Amino acid sequence: MGQPPDPRVVRDTPRTNLNLDHLEAVGAYALQFFWSDGHATGIYTWEMLRAACPCPICLGD
């Protein structure tokens, strides 16, 4: 709480039997995910999601 998010938490989370039920925009700056186990805490800014993306374009040089 109160600390910058660690993108590795999103990128390197182990696979489980959770499924994404749906997501919703939070204003114009973030997304909120709703999971099959009923939890929906936290919002993820576009900046944080971009930092967690493992693709070559997002990782940069």
PQR file of N, CA, C, O and H, with PARSE charges and radii, in Angstrom:
ATOM      1  N   MET A   1       0.837  -1.173   0.000 -0.4000 1.5000
ATOM      2  CA  MET A   1       0.000   0.000   0.000 -0.0000 2.0000
ATOM      3  C   MET A   1       0.889   1.245   0.000  0.5500 1.7000
ATOM      4  O   MET A   1       1.845   1.342   0.769 -0.5500 1.4000
ATOM      5  N   GLY A   2       0.565   2.164  -0.847 -0.4000 1.5000
ATOM      6  CA  GLY A   2       1.291   3.417  -0.879 -0.0000 2.0000
ATOM      7  C   GLY A   2       2.611   3.359  -1.622  0.5500 1.7000
ATOM      8  O   GLY A   2       3.287   4.378  -1.759 -0.5500 1.4000
ATOM      9  H   GLY A   2      -0.212   2.086  -1.471  0.4000 1.0000
ATOM     10  N   GLN A   3       2.988   2.184  -2.104 -0.4000 1.5000
ATOM     11  CA  GLN A   3       4.238   2.035  -2.840 -0.0000 2.0000
ATOM     12  C   GLN A   3       3.932   1.899  -4.324  0.5500 1.7000
ATOM     13  O   GLN A   3       2.831   1.491  -4.693 -0.5500 1.4000
ATOM     14  H   GLN A   3       2.438   1.356  -1.992  0.4000 1.0000
ATOM     15  N   PRO A   4       4.890   2.237  -5.178 -0.5600 1.5000
ATOM     16  CA  PRO A   4       4.661   2.018  -6.607  0.2800 2.0000
ATOM     17  C   PRO A   4       4.437   0.534  -6.873  0.5500 1.7000
ATOM     18  O   PRO A   4       5.045  -0.304  -6.208 -0.5500 1.4000
ATOM     19  N   PRO A   5       3.576   0.190  -7.832 -0.5600 1.5000
ATOM     20  CA  PRO A   5       3.321  -1.226  -8.115  0.2800 2.0000
ATOM     21  C   PRO A   5       4.545  -1.892  -8.729  0.5500 1.7000
ATOM     22  O   PRO A   5       5.329  -1.259  -9.436 -0.5500 1.4000
ATOM     23  N   ASP A   6       4.691  -3.165  -8.446 -0.4000 1.5000
ATOM     24  CA  ASP A   6       5.782  -3.955  -9.014 -0.0000 2.0000
ATOM     25  C   ASP A   6       5.230  -4.692 -10.237  0.5500 1.7000
ATOM     26  O   ASP A   6       4.428  -5.612 -10.077 -0.5500 1.4000
ATOM     27  H   ASP A   6       4.054  -3.679  -7.871  0.4000 1.0000
ATOM     28  N   PRO A   7       5.634  -4.316 -11.449 -0.5600 1.5000
ATOM     29  CA  PRO A   7       5.076  -4.955 -12.644  0.2800 2.0000
ATOM     30  C   PRO A   7       5.329  -6.455 -12.703  0.5500 1.7000
ATOM     31  O   PRO A   7       4.593  -7.175 -13.378 -0.5500 1.4000
ATOM     32  N   ARG A   8       6.348  -6.934 -12.017 -0.4000 1.5000
ATOM     33  CA  ARG A   8       6.618  -8.377 -12.024 -0.0000 2.0000
ATOM     34  C   ARG A   8       5.484  -9.166 -11.395  0.5500 1.7000
ATOM     35  O   ARG A   8       5.271 -10.327 -11.745 -0.5500 1.4000
ATOM     36  H   ARG A   8       6.946  -6.349 -11.469  0.4000 1.0000
ATOM     37  N   VAL A   9       4.752  -8.552 -10.470 -0.4000 1.5000
ATOM     38  CA  VAL A   9       3.629  -9.235  -9.823 -0.0000 2.0000
ATOM     39  C   VAL A   9       2.569  -9.603 -10.859  0.5500 1.7000
ATOM     40  O   VAL A   9       1.966 -10.673 -10.780 -0.5500 1.4000
ATOM     41  H   VAL A   9       4.925  -7.609 -10.186  0.4000 1.0000
ATOM     42  N   VAL A  10       2.344  -8.731 -11.815 -0.4000 1.5000
ATOM     43  CA  VAL A  10       1.370  -9.017 -12.873 -0.0000 2.0000
ATOM     44  C   VAL A  10       1.977  -9.942 -13.920  0.5500 1.7000
ATOM     45  O   VAL A  10       1.354 -10.922 -14.325 -0.5500 1.4000
ATOM     46  H   VAL A  10       2.833  -7.862 -11.879  0.4000 1.0000
ATOM     47  N   ARG A  11       3.165  -9.636 -14.346 -0.4000 1.5000
ATOM     48  CA  ARG A  11       3.794 -10.369 -15.446 -0.0000 2.0000
ATOM     49  C   ARG A  11       4.157 -11.802 -15.048  0.5500 1.7000
ATOM     50  O   ARG A  11       4.009 -12.711 -15.865 -0.5500 1.4000
ATOM     51  H   ARG A  11       3.672  -8.839 -14.016  0.4000 1.0000
ATOM     52  N   ASP A  12       4.622 -12.027 -13.835 -0.4000 1.5000
ATOM     53  CA  ASP A  12       5.164 -13.325 -13.445 -0.0000 2.0000
ATOM     54  C   ASP A  12       4.255 -14.118 -12.513  0.5500 1.7000
ATOM     55  O   ASP A  12       4.711 -15.059 -11.862 -0.5500 1.4000
ATOM     56  H   ASP A  12       4.743 -11.288 -13.172  0.4000 1.0000
ATOM     57  N   THR A  13       2.987 -13.755 -12.440 -0.4000 1.5000
ATOM     58  CA  THR A  13       2.057 -14.474 -11.575 -0.0000 2.0000
ATOM     59  C   THR A  13       1.874 -15.896 -12.088  0.5500 1.7000
ATOM     60  O   THR A  13       1.654 -16.092 -13.283 -0.5500 1.4000
ATOM     61  H   THR A  13       2.618 -12.991 -12.968  0.4000 1.0000
ATOM     62  N   PRO A  14       1.961 -16.893 -11.208 -0.5600 1.5000
ATOM     63  CA  PRO A  14       1.809 -18.277 -11.666  0.2800 2.0000
ATOM     64  C   PRO A  14       0.405 -18.538 -12.211  0.5500 1.7000
ATOM     65  O   PRO A  14      -0.570 -17.929 -11.771 -0.5500 1.4000
ATOM     66  N   ARG A  15       0.323 -19.434 -13.155 -0.4000 1.5000
ATOM     67  CA  ARG A  15      -0.975 -19.792 -13.736 -0.0000 2.0000
ATOM     68  C   ARG A  15      -1.804 -20.572 -12.717  0.5500 1.7000
ATOM     69  O   ARG A  15      -1.286 -21.426 -11.998 -0.5500 1.4000
ATOM     70  H   ARG A  15       1.115 -19.929 -13.512  0.4000 1.0000
ATOM     71  N   THR A  16      -3.085 -20.266 -12.671 -0.4000 1.5000
ATOM     72  CA  THR A  16      -4.027 -20.971 -11.797 -0.0000 2.0000
ATOM     73  C   THR A  16      -5.285 -21.242 -12.602  0.5500 1.7000
ATOM     74  O   THR A  16      -5.314 -21.026 -13.813 -0.5500 1.4000
ATOM     75  H   THR A  16      -3.506 -19.572 -13.256  0.4000 1.0000
ATOM     76  N   ASN A  17      -6.314 -21.711 -11.931 -0.4000 1.5000
ATOM     77  CA  ASN A  17      -7.569 -21.957 -12.626 -0.0000 2.0000
ATOM     78  C   ASN A  17      -8.480 -20.726 -12.610  0.5500 1.7000
ATOM     79  O   ASN A  17      -9.680 -20.845 -12.857 -0.5500 1.4000
ATOM     80  H   ASN A  17      -6.290 -21.886 -10.947  0.4000 1.0000
ATOM     81  N   LEU A  18      -7.928 -19.559 -12.324 -0.4000 1.5000
ATOM     82  CA  LEU A  18      -8.711 -18.328 -12.375 -0.0000 2.0000
ATOM     83  C   LEU A  18      -8.986 -17.933 -13.811  0.5500 1.7000
ATOM     84  O   LEU A  18      -8.161 -18.147 -14.701 -0.5500 1.4000
ATOM     85  H   LEU A  18      -6.953 -19.463 -12.123  0.4000 1.0000
ATOM     86  N   ASN A  19     -10.151 -17.356 -14.024 -0.4000 1.5000
ATOM     87  CA  ASN A  19     -10.502 -16.815 -15.325 -0.0000 2.0000
ATOM     88  C   ASN A  19     -10.947 -15.377 -15.152  0.5500 1.7000
ATOM     89  O   ASN A  19     -11.518 -15.004 -14.128 -0.5500 1.4000
ATOM     90  H   ASN A  19     -10.820 -17.182 -13.302  0.4000 1.0000
ATOM     91  N   LEU A  20     -10.682 -14.592 -16.153 -0.4000 1.5000
ATOM     92  CA  LEU A  20     -11.137 -13.209 -16.168 -0.0000 2.0000
ATOM     93  C   LEU A  20     -12.590 -13.204 -16.618  0.5500 1.7000
ATOM     94  O   LEU A  20     -12.892 -13.591 -17.747 -0.5500 1.4000
ATOM     95  H   LEU A  20     -10.219 -14.895 -16.986  0.4000 1.0000
ATOM     96  N   ASP A  21     -13.500 -12.765 -15.735 -0.4000 1.5000
ATOM     97  CA  ASP A  21     -14.919 -12.698 -16.082 -0.0000 2.0000
ATOM     98  C   ASP A  21     -15.203 -11.494 -16.960  0.5500 1.7000
ATOM     99  O   ASP A  21     -15.849 -11.617 -18.001 -0.5500 1.4000
ATOM    100  H   ASP A  21     -13.255 -12.450 -14.817  0.4000 1.0000
ATOM    101  N   HIS A  22     -14.726 -10.338 -16.546 -0.4000 1.5000
ATOM    102  CA  HIS A  22     -14.863  -9.123 -17.353 -0.0000 2.0000
ATOM    103  C   HIS A  22     -13.963  -8.047 -16.786  0.5500 1.7000
ATOM    104  O   HIS A  22     -13.383  -8.211 -15.712 -0.5500 1.4000
ATOM    105  H   HIS A  22     -14.201 -10.238 -15.701  0.4000 1.0000
ATOM    106  N   LEU A  23     -13.849  -6.948 -17.507 -0.4000 1.5000
ATOM    107  CA  LEU A  23     -13.083  -5.805 -17.015 -0.0000 2.0000
ATOM    108  C   LEU A  23     -13.843  -4.543 -17.343  0.5500 1.7000
ATOM    109  O   LEU A  23     -14.683  -4.514 -18.243 -0.5500 1.4000
ATOM    110  H   LEU A  23     -14.320  -6.814 -18.378  0.4000 1.0000
ATOM    111  N   GLU A  24     -13.535  -3.503 -16.598 -0.4000 1.5000
ATOM    112  CA  GLU A  24     -14.197  -2.216 -16.785 -0.0000 2.0000
ATOM    113  C   GLU A  24     -13.166  -1.105 -16.778  0.5500 1.7000
ATOM    114  O   GLU A  24     -12.169  -1.165 -16.058 -0.5500 1.4000
ATOM    115  H   GLU A  24     -12.854  -3.526 -15.867  0.4000 1.0000
ATOM    116  N   ALA A  25     -13.420  -0.101 -17.583 -0.4000 1.5000
ATOM    117  CA  ALA A  25     -12.572   1.088 -17.589 -0.0000 2.0000
ATOM    118  C   ALA A  25     -12.804   1.873 -16.310  0.5500 1.7000
ATOM    119  O   ALA A  25     -13.932   1.974 -15.827 -0.5500 1.4000
ATOM    120  H   ALA A  25     -14.229  -0.053 -18.167  0.4000 1.0000
ATOM    121  N   VAL A  26     -11.739   2.422 -15.769 -0.4000 1.5000
ATOM    122  CA  VAL A  26     -11.816   3.317 -14.614 -0.0000 2.0000
ATOM    123  C   VAL A  26     -11.387   4.683 -15.142  0.5500 1.7000
ATOM    124  O   VAL A  26     -10.197   4.968 -15.277 -0.5500 1.4000
ATOM    125  H   VAL A  26     -10.822   2.340 -16.160  0.4000 1.0000
ATOM    126  N   GLY A  27     -12.366   5.506 -15.433 -0.4000 1.5000
ATOM    127  CA  GLY A  27     -12.069   6.781 -16.074 -0.0000 2.0000
ATOM    128  C   GLY A  27     -11.354   6.520 -17.388  0.5500 1.7000
ATOM    129  O   GLY A  27     -11.686   5.580 -18.111 -0.5500 1.4000
ATOM    130  H   GLY A  27     -13.332   5.274 -15.323  0.4000 1.0000
ATOM    131  N   ALA A  28     -10.379   7.349 -17.691 -0.4000 1.5000
ATOM    132  CA  ALA A  28      -9.591   7.183 -18.909 -0.0000 2.0000
ATOM    133  C   ALA A  28      -8.166   6.749 -18.584  0.5500 1.7000
ATOM    134  O   ALA A  28      -7.286   6.819 -19.441 -0.5500 1.4000
ATOM    135  H   ALA A  28     -10.109   8.113 -17.104  0.4000 1.0000
ATOM    136  N   TYR A  29      -7.931   6.293 -17.332 -0.4000 1.5000
ATOM    137  CA  TYR A  29      -6.546   6.045 -16.935 -0.0000 2.0000
ATOM    138  C   TYR A  29      -6.255   4.639 -16.440  0.5500 1.7000
ATOM    139  O   TYR A  29      -5.092   4.318 -16.194 -0.5500 1.4000
ATOM    140  H   TYR A  29      -8.646   6.236 -16.635  0.4000 1.0000
ATOM    141  N   ALA A  30      -7.276   3.775 -16.280 -0.4000 1.5000
ATOM    142  CA  ALA A  30      -7.003   2.467 -15.689 -0.0000 2.0000
ATOM    143  C   ALA A  30      -8.079   1.459 -16.068  0.5500 1.7000
ATOM    144  O   ALA A  30      -9.107   1.801 -16.652 -0.5500 1.4000
ATOM    145  H   ALA A  30      -8.221   4.036 -16.480  0.4000 1.0000
ATOM    146  N   LEU A  31      -7.805   0.193 -15.713 -0.4000 1.5000
ATOM    147  CA  LEU A  31      -8.759  -0.899 -15.867 -0.0000 2.0000
ATOM    148  C   LEU A  31      -8.935  -1.591 -14.524  0.5500 1.7000
ATOM    149  O   LEU A  31      -8.011  -1.640 -13.712 -0.5500 1.4000
ATOM    150  H   LEU A  31      -6.969  -0.084 -15.239  0.4000 1.0000
ATOM    151  N   GLN A  32     -10.130  -2.125 -14.302 -0.4000 1.5000
ATOM    152  CA  GLN A  32     -10.394  -2.964 -13.134 -0.0000 2.0000
ATOM    153  C   GLN A  32     -10.804  -4.330 -13.651  0.5500 1.7000
ATOM    154  O   GLN A  32     -11.692  -4.439 -14.496 -0.5500 1.4000
ATOM    155  H   GLN A  32     -10.880  -2.086 -14.962  0.4000 1.0000
ATOM    156  N   PHE A  33     -10.156  -5.376 -13.142 -0.4000 1.5000
ATOM    157  CA  PHE A  33     -10.412  -6.743 -13.568 -0.0000 2.0000
ATOM    158  C   PHE A  33     -11.344  -7.424 -12.579  0.5500 1.7000
ATOM    159  O   PHE A  33     -11.236  -7.212 -11.372 -0.5500 1.4000
ATOM    160  H   PHE A  33      -9.435  -5.287 -12.455  0.4000 1.0000
ATOM    161  N   PHE A  34     -12.262  -8.244 -13.089 -0.4000 1.5000
ATOM    162  CA  PHE A  34     -13.193  -9.009 -12.272 -0.0000 2.0000
ATOM    163  C   PHE A  34     -12.938 -10.494 -12.562  0.5500 1.7000
ATOM    164  O   PHE A  34     -13.089 -10.954 -13.694 -0.5500 1.4000
ATOM    165  H   PHE A  34     -12.349  -8.417 -14.070  0.4000 1.0000
ATOM    166  N   TRP A  35     -12.547 -11.235 -11.512 -0.4000 1.5000
ATOM    167  CA  TRP A  35     -12.063 -12.604 -11.657 -0.0000 2.0000
ATOM    168  C   TRP A  35     -13.124 -13.620 -11.257  0.5500 1.7000
ATOM    169  O   TRP A  35     -14.064 -13.303 -10.529 -0.5500 1.4000
ATOM    170  H   TRP A  35     -12.425 -10.861 -10.593  0.4000 1.0000
ATOM    171  N   SER A  36     -12.958 -14.855 -11.749 -0.4000 1.5000
ATOM    172  CA  SER A  36     -13.930 -15.921 -11.519 -0.0000 2.0000
ATOM    173  C   SER A  36     -14.050 -16.331 -10.059  0.5500 1.7000
ATOM    174  O   SER A  36     -15.045 -16.952  -9.687 -0.5500 1.4000
ATOM    175  H   SER A  36     -12.194 -15.113 -12.340  0.4000 1.0000
ATOM    176  N   ASP A  37     -13.081 -16.011  -9.226 -0.4000 1.5000
ATOM    177  CA  ASP A  37     -13.190 -16.348  -7.804 -0.0000 2.0000
ATOM    178  C   ASP A  37     -13.908 -15.258  -7.016  0.5500 1.7000
ATOM    179  O   ASP A  37     -14.018 -15.347  -5.793 -0.5500 1.4000
ATOM    180  H   ASP A  37     -12.272 -15.507  -9.528  0.4000 1.0000
ATOM    181  N   GLY A  38     -14.401 -14.219  -7.715 -0.4000 1.5000
ATOM    182  CA  GLY A  38     -15.186 -13.176  -7.071 -0.0000 2.0000
ATOM    183  C   GLY A  38     -14.415 -11.939  -6.666  0.5500 1.7000
ATOM    184  O   GLY A  38     -15.029 -10.960  -6.241 -0.5500 1.4000
ATOM    185  H   GLY A  38     -14.312 -14.147  -8.709  0.4000 1.0000
ATOM    186  N   HIS A  39     -13.093 -11.939  -6.778 -0.4000 1.5000
ATOM    187  CA  HIS A  39     -12.377 -10.733  -6.354 -0.0000 2.0000
ATOM    188  C   HIS A  39     -12.228  -9.753  -7.514  0.5500 1.7000
ATOM    189  O   HIS A  39     -12.148 -10.130  -8.683 -0.5500 1.4000
ATOM    190  H   HIS A  39     -12.595 -12.734  -7.123  0.4000 1.0000
ATOM    191  N   ALA A  40     -12.194  -8.492  -7.136 -0.4000 1.5000
ATOM    192  CA  ALA A  40     -12.082  -7.411  -8.123 -0.0000 2.0000
ATOM    193  C   ALA A  40     -11.377  -6.217  -7.497  0.5500 1.7000
ATOM    194  O   ALA A  40     -11.647  -5.072  -7.859 -0.5500 1.4000
ATOM    195  H   ALA A  40     -12.259  -8.186  -6.187  0.4000 1.0000
ATOM    196  N   THR A  41     -10.479  -6.482  -6.565 -0.4000 1.5000
ATOM    197  CA  THR A  41      -9.790  -5.385  -5.902 -0.0000 2.0000
ATOM    198  C   THR A  41      -8.639  -4.895  -6.763  0.5500 1.7000
ATOM    199  O   THR A  41      -8.024  -5.665  -7.502 -0.5500 1.4000
ATOM    200  H   THR A  41     -10.260  -7.412  -6.271  0.4000 1.0000
ATOM    201  N   GLY A  42      -8.361  -3.622  -6.657 -0.4000 1.5000
ATOM    202  CA  GLY A  42      -7.244  -3.020  -7.371 -0.0000 2.0000
ATOM    203  C   GLY A  42      -7.638  -2.511  -8.735  0.5500 1.7000
ATOM    204  O   GLY A  42      -8.519  -3.055  -9.400 -0.5500 1.4000
ATOM    205  H   GLY A  42      -8.860  -2.997  -6.057  0.4000 1.0000
ATOM    206  N   ILE A  43      -6.967  -1.458  -9.130 -0.4000 1.5000
ATOM    207  CA  ILE A  43      -7.089  -0.955 -10.485 -0.0000 2.0000
ATOM    208  C   ILE A  43      -5.683  -0.891 -11.067  0.5500 1.7000
ATOM    209  O   ILE A  43      -4.697  -0.717 -10.351 -0.5500 1.4000
ATOM    210  H   ILE A  43      -6.252  -1.016  -8.589  0.4000 1.0000
ATOM    211  N   TYR A  44      -5.622  -1.035 -12.375 -0.4000 1.5000
ATOM    212  CA  TYR A  44      -4.340  -1.113 -13.051 -0.0000 2.0000
ATOM    213  C   TYR A  44      -4.276  -0.007 -14.098  0.5500 1.7000
ATOM    214  O   TYR A  44      -5.023  -0.018 -15.077 -0.5500 1.4000
ATOM    215  H   TYR A  44      -6.422  -1.176 -12.957  0.4000 1.0000
ATOM    216  N   THR A  45      -3.383   0.936 -13.881 -0.4000 1.5000
ATOM    217  CA  THR A  45      -3.255   2.059 -14.811 -0.0000 2.0000
ATOM    218  C   THR A  45      -2.653   1.570 -16.121  0.5500 1.7000
ATOM    219  O   THR A  45      -1.980   0.541 -16.171 -0.5500 1.4000
ATOM    220  H   THR A  45      -2.776   0.945 -13.086  0.4000 1.0000
ATOM    221  N   TRP A  46      -2.910   2.335 -17.185 -0.4000 1.5000
ATOM    222  CA  TRP A  46      -2.308   2.003 -18.472 -0.0000 2.0000
ATOM    223  C   TRP A  46      -0.786   1.974 -18.345  0.5500 1.7000
ATOM    224  O   TRP A  46      -0.125   1.129 -18.949 -0.5500 1.4000
ATOM    225  H   TRP A  46      -3.457   3.172 -17.145  0.4000 1.0000
ATOM    226  N   GLU A  47      -0.231   2.900 -17.558 -0.4000 1.5000
ATOM    227  CA  GLU A  47       1.226   2.967 -17.360 -0.0000 2.0000
ATOM    228  C   GLU A  47       1.746   1.686 -16.714  0.5500 1.7000
ATOM    229  O   GLU A  47       2.762   1.137 -17.140 -0.5500 1.4000
ATOM    230  H   GLU A  47      -0.768   3.586 -17.067  0.4000 1.0000
ATOM    231  N   MET A  48       1.046   1.214 -15.685 -0.4000 1.5000
ATOM    232  CA  MET A  48       1.476   0.000 -14.989 -0.0000 2.0000
ATOM    233  C   MET A  48       1.332  -1.222 -15.895  0.5500 1.7000
ATOM    234  O   MET A  48       2.205  -2.090 -15.901 -0.5500 1.4000
ATOM    235  H   MET A  48       0.220   1.660 -15.339  0.4000 1.0000
ATOM    236  N   LEU A  49       0.238  -1.301 -16.662 -0.4000 1.5000
ATOM    237  CA  LEU A  49       0.048  -2.419 -17.572 -0.0000 2.0000
ATOM    238  C   LEU A  49       1.118  -2.429 -18.659  0.5500 1.7000
ATOM    239  O   LEU A  49       1.617  -3.492 -19.025 -0.5500 1.4000
ATOM    240  H   LEU A  49      -0.471  -0.596 -16.657  0.4000 1.0000
ATOM    241  N   ARG A  50       1.467  -1.273 -19.168 -0.4000 1.5000
ATOM    242  CA  ARG A  50       2.522  -1.182 -20.190 -0.0000 2.0000
ATOM    243  C   ARG A  50       3.854  -1.651 -19.603  0.5500 1.7000
ATOM    244  O   ARG A  50       4.611  -2.350 -20.276 -0.5500 1.4000
ATOM    245  H   ARG A  50       1.062  -0.409 -18.870  0.4000 1.0000
ATOM    246  N   ALA A  51       4.144  -1.281 -18.372 -0.4000 1.5000
ATOM    247  CA  ALA A  51       5.394  -1.690 -17.728 -0.0000 2.0000
ATOM    248  C   ALA A  51       5.442  -3.199 -17.492  0.5500 1.7000
ATOM    249  O   ALA A  51       6.525  -3.782 -17.451 -0.5500 1.4000
ATOM    250  H   ALA A  51       3.529  -0.713 -17.825  0.4000 1.0000
ATOM    251  N   ALA A  52       4.280  -3.834 -17.338 -0.4000 1.5000
ATOM    252  CA  ALA A  52       4.223  -5.272 -17.083 -0.0000 2.0000
ATOM    253  C   ALA A  52       4.206  -6.099 -18.362  0.5500 1.7000
ATOM    254  O   ALA A  52       4.374  -7.317 -18.310 -0.5500 1.4000
ATOM    255  H   ALA A  52       3.401  -3.360 -17.371  0.4000 1.0000
ATOM    256  N   CYS A  53       4.008  -5.462 -19.496 -0.4000 1.5000
ATOM    257  CA  CYS A  53       3.908  -6.175 -20.769 -0.0000 2.0000
ATOM    258  C   CYS A  53       5.278  -6.739 -21.169  0.5500 1.7000
ATOM    259  O   CYS A  53       6.267  -6.006 -21.187 -0.5500 1.4000
ATOM    260  H   CYS A  53       3.872  -4.472 -19.538  0.4000 1.0000
ATOM    261  N   PRO A  54       5.340  -8.040 -21.489 -0.5600 1.5000
ATOM    262  CA  PRO A  54       6.626  -8.642 -21.831  0.2800 2.0000
ATOM    263  C   PRO A  54       6.995  -8.574 -23.311  0.5500 1.7000
ATOM    264  O   PRO A  54       8.038  -9.100 -23.700 -0.5500 1.4000
ATOM    265  N   CYS A  55       6.169  -7.939 -24.150 -0.4000 1.5000
ATOM    266  CA  CYS A  55       6.472  -7.936 -25.582 -0.0000 2.0000
ATOM    267  C   CYS A  55       7.683  -7.032 -25.872  0.5500 1.7000
ATOM    268  O   CYS A  55       7.963  -6.105 -25.112 -0.5500 1.4000
ATOM    269  H   CYS A  55       5.322  -7.511 -23.835  0.4000 1.0000
ATOM    270  N   PRO A  56       8.393  -7.305 -26.968 -0.5600 1.5000
ATOM    271  CA  PRO A  56       9.592  -6.528 -27.302  0.2800 2.0000
ATOM    272  C   PRO A  56       9.330  -5.025 -27.461  0.5500 1.7000
ATOM    273  O   PRO A  56      10.178  -4.209 -27.100 -0.5500 1.4000
ATOM    274  N   ILE A  57       8.180  -4.661 -27.990 -0.4000 1.5000
ATOM    275  CA  ILE A  57       7.875  -3.248 -28.174 -0.0000 2.0000
ATOM    276  C   ILE A  57       7.789  -2.530 -26.814  0.5500 1.7000
ATOM    277  O   ILE A  57       8.345  -1.446 -26.636 -0.5500 1.4000
ATOM    278  H   ILE A  57       7.491  -5.324 -28.284  0.4000 1.0000
ATOM    279  N   CYS A  58       7.082  -3.156 -25.865 -0.4000 1.5000
ATOM    280  CA  CYS A  58       6.915  -2.525 -24.548 -0.0000 2.0000
ATOM    281  C   CYS A  58       8.189  -2.565 -23.723  0.5500 1.7000
ATOM    282  O   CYS A  58       8.452  -1.653 -22.939 -0.5500 1.4000
ATOM    283  H   CYS A  58       6.631  -4.036 -26.009  0.4000 1.0000
ATOM    284  N   LEU A  59       8.980  -3.614 -23.892 -0.4000 1.5000
ATOM    285  CA  LEU A  59      10.225  -3.704 -23.135 -0.0000 2.0000
ATOM    286  C   LEU A  59      11.256  -2.692 -23.618  0.5500 1.7000
ATOM    287  O   LEU A  59      12.168  -2.340 -22.869 -0.5500 1.4000
ATOM    288  H   LEU A  59       8.766  -4.355 -24.529  0.4000 1.0000
ATOM    289  N   GLY A  60      11.129  -2.221 -24.847 -0.4000 1.5000
ATOM    290  CA  GLY A  60      12.091  -1.269 -25.378 -0.0000 2.0000
ATOM    291  C   GLY A  60      13.408  -1.937 -25.729  0.5500 1.7000
ATOM    292  O   GLY A  60      13.502  -3.158 -25.849 -0.5500 1.4000
ATOM    293  H   GLY A  60      10.389  -2.507 -25.455  0.4000 1.0000
ATOM    294  N   ASP A  61      14.395  -1.117 -25.886 -0.4000 1.5000
ATOM    295  CA  ASP A  61      15.718  -1.660 -26.279 -0.0000 2.0000
ATOM    296  C   ASP A  61      16.392  -2.280 -25.121  0.5500 1.7000
ATOM    297  O   ASP A  61      17.506  -2.787 -25.254 -0.5500 1.4000
ATOM    298  H   ASP A  61      14.319  -0.125 -25.789  0.4000 1.0000
TER
END
